[in-house]
Amino acid sequence: MKSTVHLFLYIFILISSVAQRATAQETLGEQLRQVIQGKAATVGVAVIFNGSELVSVNNMYRYPMMSTYKFHQALSVVDYLHKHDKNLATEILVKKIGFVGKHA
């Protein structure tokens, strides 16, 4: 009898944990959609933790920058924000003149 109660308690905790994680993922997905909404851009976001995809937004598109370049670009942005004493919530306007190369 005691082991049955422990089993039901374990199952209840497991189900509650899964439900909370699903709710958190939905909340994160909705927050990402709100940030993207109204922008003059097609933006895709994927959050991967421990090798498992938690949330993805606009994952149905192929993006030209789906490569390792994004990591280096992100490092440059973080470096810029750090040097200018800005936080990660800072919006940055990137103009065509700011690009280097023959495609600018």
Contact map, one row per residue, 1 for C-alpha under 8 A:
11111000000000000000000000000000000000000000000000000000000000000000000000000000000000000000000000000000
11111100000000000000000000000000000000000000000000000000000000000000000000000000000000000000000000000000
11111110000000000000000000000000000000000000000000000000000000000000000000000000000000000000000000000000
11111111000000000000000000000000000000000000000000000000000000000000000000000000000000000000000000000000
11111111100000000000000000000000000000000000000000000000000000000000000000000000000000000000000000000000
01111111110000000000000000000000000000000000000000000000000000000000000000000000000000000000000000000000
00111111111000000000000000000000000000000000000000000000000000000000000000000000000000000000000000000000
00011111111100000000000000000000000000000000000000000000000000000000000000000000000000000000000000000000
00001111111110000000000000000000000000000000000000000000000000000000000000000000000000000000000000000000
00000111111111000000000000000000000000000000000000000000000000000000000000000000000000000000000000000000
00000011111111100000000000000000000000000000000000000000000000000000000000000000000000000000000000000000
00000001111111110000000000000000000000000000000000000000000000000000000000000000000000000000000000000000
00000000111111111000000000000000000000000000000000000000000000000000000000000000000000000000000000000000
00000000011111111100000000000000000000000000000000000000000000000000000000000000000000000000000000000000
00000000001111111110000000000000000000000000000000000000000000000000000000000000000000000000000000000000
00000000000111111111000000000000000000000000000000000000000000000000000000000000000000000000000000000000
00000000000011111111100000000000000000000000000000000000000000000000000000000000000000000000000000000000
00000000000001111111110000000000000000000000000000000000000000000000000000000000000000000000000000000000
00000000000000111111111000000000000000000000000000000000000000000000000000000000000000000000000000000000
00000000000000011111111100000000000000000000000000000000000000000000000000000000000000000000000000000000
00000000000000001111111110000000000000000000000000000000000000000000000000000000000000000000000000000000
00000000000000000111111111000000000000000000000000000000000000000000000000000000000000000000000000000000
00000000000000000011111111100000000000000000000000000000000000000000000000000000000000000000000000000000
00000000000000000001111111110000000000000000000000000000000000000000000000000000000000000000000000000000
00000000000000000000111111111000000000000000000000000110000000000000000000000000000000000000000000000000
00000000000000000000011111111100000000000000000000000010000000000000000000000000000000000000000000000000
00000000000000000000001111111110000000000000000000000000000000000000000000000000000000000000000000000000
00000000000000000000000111111111000000000000000000000010000000000000000000000000000000000000000000000000
00000000000000000000000011111111100000000000000000000011100000000000000000000000000000000000000000000000
00000000000000000000000001111111110000000000000000000000000000000000000000000000000000000000000000000000
00000000000000000000000000111111111000000000000000000000000000000000000000000000000000000000000000000000
00000000000000000000000000011111111100000000100000000000100000000000000000000000000000000000000000000000
00000000000000000000000000001111111110000000000000000000100000000000000000000000000000000000000000000000
00000000000000000000000000000111111110000000000000000000000000000000000000000000000000000000000000000000
00000000000000000000000000000011111110000000000000000000000000000000000000000000000000000000000000000000
00000000000000000000000000000001111111100010000000000000000000000000000000000000000000000000000000000000
00000000000000000000000000000000111111100000000000000000000000000000000000000000000000000000000000000000
00000000000000000000000000000000000111110000000000000000000000000000000000000000000000000000000000000000
00000000000000000000000000000000000111111100000000000000000000000000000000000000000000000000000000000000
00000000000000000000000000000000000001111100000000000000000000000000000000000000000000000000000000000000
00000000000000000000000000000000000000111110000000000000000000000000000000000000000000000000000000000000
00000000000000000000000000000000000000111111000000000000000000000000000000000000000000000000000000000000
00000000000000000000000000000000000100001111100000000000010000000000000000000000000000000000000000000000
00000000000000000000000000000000000000000111110000000001111010100000000000000000000000000000000000000000
00000000000000000000000000000001000000000011111000000011111000000000000000000000000000000000000000000000
00000000000000000000000000000000000000000001111100001111101000000000000000000000000000000000000000000000
00000000000000000000000000000000000000000000111110001111000000000000000000000000000000000000000000000000
00000000000000000000000000000000000000000000011111111110000000000000000000000000000000000000000000000000
00000000000000000000000000000000000000000000001111111100000000000000000000000000000000000000000000000000
00000000000000000000000000000000000000000000000111110000000000000000000000000000000000000000000000000000
00000000000000000000000000000000000000000000000111111000000000000000000000000000000000000000000000000000
00000000000000000000000000000000000000000000000111111100000000000000000000000000000000000000000000000000
00000000000000000000000000000000000000000000011110111111000000000000000000000000000000000000000000000000
00000000000000000000000010000000000000000000011110011111000000000000000000000000000000000000000000000000
00000000000000000000000011011000000000000000111100001111100000000000000000000000000000000000000000000000
00000000000000000000000000001000000000000001111000001111111000000000000000000000000000000000000000000000
00000000000000000000000000001001100000000001110000000011111000000000000000000000000000000000000000000000
00000000000000000000000000000000000000000011100000000001111110000000000000000000000000000000000000000000
00000000000000000000000000000000000000000001110000000001111111000000000000000000000000000000000000000000
00000000000000000000000000000000000000000000000000000000011111000000000000000000000000000000000000000000
00000000000000000000000000000000000000000001000000000000011111100000000000000000000000000000000000000000
00000000000000000000000000000000000000000000000000000000001111110100000000000000000000000000000000000000
00000000000000000000000000000000000000000001000000000000000011111100000000000000000000000000000000000000
00000000000000000000000000000000000000000000000000000000000001111100000000000000000000000000000000000000
00000000000000000000000000000000000000000000000000000000000000111110110000000000000000000000000000000000
00000000000000000000000000000000000000000000000000000000000001111111110000000000000000000000000000000000
00000000000000000000000000000000000000000000000000000000000000001111110000000000000000000000000000000000
00000000000000000000000000000000000000000000000000000000000000000111111100000000000000000000000000000000
00000000000000000000000000000000000000000000000000000000000000001111111110000000000000000000000000000000
00000000000000000000000000000000000000000000000000000000000000001111111111000000000000000000000000000000
00000000000000000000000000000000000000000000000000000000000000000001111111100000000000000000000000000000
00000000000000000000000000000000000000000000000000000000000000000001111111110000000000000000000000000000
00000000000000000000000000000000000000000000000000000000000000000000111111111000000000000000000000000000
00000000000000000000000000000000000000000000000000000000000000000000011111111100000000000000000000000000
00000000000000000000000000000000000000000000000000000000000000000000001111111110000000000000000000000000
00000000000000000000000000000000000000000000000000000000000000000000000111111111000000000000000000000000
00000000000000000000000000000000000000000000000000000000000000000000000011111111100000000000000000000000
00000000000000000000000000000000000000000000000000000000000000000000000001111111110000010000000000000000
00000000000000000000000000000000000000000000000000000000000000000000000000111111111000000000000000000000
00000000000000000000000000000000000000000000000000000000000000000000000000011111111100000000000000000000
00000000000000000000000000000000000000000000000000000000000000000000000000001111111111110100000000000000
00000000000000000000000000000000000000000000000000000000000000000000000000000111111111100000000000000000
00000000000000000000000000000000000000000000000000000000000000000000000000000011111111000000000000000000
00000000000000000000000000000000000000000000000000000000000000000000000000000001111111000000000000000000
00000000000000000000000000000000000000000000000000000000000000000000000000000000111111100000000000000000
00000000000000000000000000000000000000000000000000000000000000000000000000000000111111110100000000000000
00000000000000000000000000000000000000000000000000000000000000000000000000000000110011111100000000000000
00000000000000000000000000000000000000000000000000000000000000000000000000000100100001111100000000000000
00000000000000000000000000000000000000000000000000000000000000000000000000000000000000111110000000000000
00000000000000000000000000000000000000000000000000000000000000000000000000000000100001111111000000000000
00000000000000000000000000000000000000000000000000000000000000000000000000000000000000001111100000000000
00000000000000000000000000000000000000000000000000000000000000000000000000000000000000000111110000000000
00000000000000000000000000000000000000000000000000000000000000000000000000000000000000000011111000000000
00000000000000000000000000000000000000000000000000000000000000000000000000000000000000000001111101000000
00000000000000000000000000000000000000000000000000000000000000000000000000000000000000000000111111100000
00000000000000000000000000000000000000000000000000000000000000000000000000000000000000000000011111100001
00000000000000000000000000000000000000000000000000000000000000000000000000000000000000000000001111110001
00000000000000000000000000000000000000000000000000000000000000000000000000000000000000000000011111110000
00000000000000000000000000000000000000000000000000000000000000000000000000000000000000000000001111111001
00000000000000000000000000000000000000000000000000000000000000000000000000000000000000000000000011111111
00000000000000000000000000000000000000000000000000000000000000000000000000000000000000000000000000111111
00000000000000000000000000000000000000000000000000000000000000000000000000000000000000000000000000011111
00000000000000000000000000000000000000000000000000000000000000000000000000000000000000000000000000011111
00000000000000000000000000000000000000000000000000000000000000000000000000000000000000000000000110111111
